[in-house]
Structures are given as structure tokens and as C-alpha cells.
Amino acid sequence: MIHSPTPVPSEPVPATNAPSAQVDTSAMLAVRRRHQQHRAFAMTPRERLVAMDAIIRSAWEVLRANPAALAHFQRRNHRKRAIPASE
């Protein structure tokens, strides 16, 4: 079973609607990272593979929707993977 994507922080997050409140971004990112890790570790390996497959499928759909971006991705990918000819 894949859990809902709605994040639920495990620690209180500082209020951001107060004008004088300073938001500690690194603390908020740490809370998010811990929550994401907790959710990931709660998944079975099969659930993690299904979730990753959905992410990859979504990324390809975004690339296919933009032909210029797809062409750029393919050029970059081929350039990065090319094996130089020996002299």
C-alpha cells in the first residue's frame, strides 16, 4: 500500500504568518527530510519500486510534452555517455 503524498510534519513547524517570525529554512528542510525518510522506510521494497516507477513515468510524460526539452535532454545524454574515439 502506498501512503498518501500529503506531508505531515513530525515536529512543530514555526508559524510563518507572523510578520516578525524568522523562518528557519534548514530546520524546516530537516523536518521534511525526516518525514520523507520515515515514509520511505515504512514502505516495502515493492512499494518503493512502484513509487519510483510512477516518478520516472511522470518525468518522461513531462519531457514528451515539450519537444525542445526532449531534444535537449537527448543531446545532453548522448554527449555525456559518448565514448571518445582513441587516436
N, C-alpha and C positions, 0 to 999 in steps of 0.2 A: 504494500500500500504506500503510495506517495503522499507525503504530507502537503497541506495547503501552503502556497507561497507567501502567505501573509506573515510578516515577521512579528514576533512577539519578544520584546527585549526581556532578558532575564534580570536586568538591573534597572533601577530608575534612571530615566533619561532627563537631563536638565531641561527646564522649561525654556522654550525659545521665543515665546510670545512676549516676555517681559523686555522692555527696551534696554534695561541695564544689564541683562543677563548675558554673560560671555559663554558662548557655546564652545566646549572643549571638543574639537573635532576628533582628535586622536582617541579620546575616551569613548566617544560615540562609535567610532570605527571598531574599536576593540570589543565593545559590547556586541556589535553586529557580527564581527568575526566569530566570537564565541558562540553566538546563537546559530550561525550557519554551520559551524563545526558540530554543534550538538545535534542539529537536524540531520546532517550528513552521516554522523556516526550511528544515528538511530535507524538509518535505512539499511536494508540488506544490500549485498553486492549487486544483486539483480535489479533492485530499485534504483541504485546509483547509475547502473548502465542505462536503464530506461530513461532516467532524467538527463544523462549526458547525451543520449541519442536525440532526445527532444531538442536540446540546446543546439546541437550540430545541425539538425534538420531545419530549425528556425533560422540559423545563420545562413545556410545555403539559400533559403527562400528569400532572405533579405538581399543577398548578393544577386540572385537571379532576377530580382525585381529591378535592379539597376545595372543595365548592360555595361555602362562605363566602369562601374566599380568592379564588376566581374572580370572585365578585360584587364583592369589594373592589377587585380589580385592574381590572375593567371600569369601575367608578365612577371610580376614580382616573384611569384612562387617558382616559375621556371628559372629565373635568374638566380635565385637563392640555391636551387637544387642542381644547377648545372655543374658538370664535372669538367674542369678545364682540360683542353687537349694538350697532351705532352708534346714538347718540341722535338 
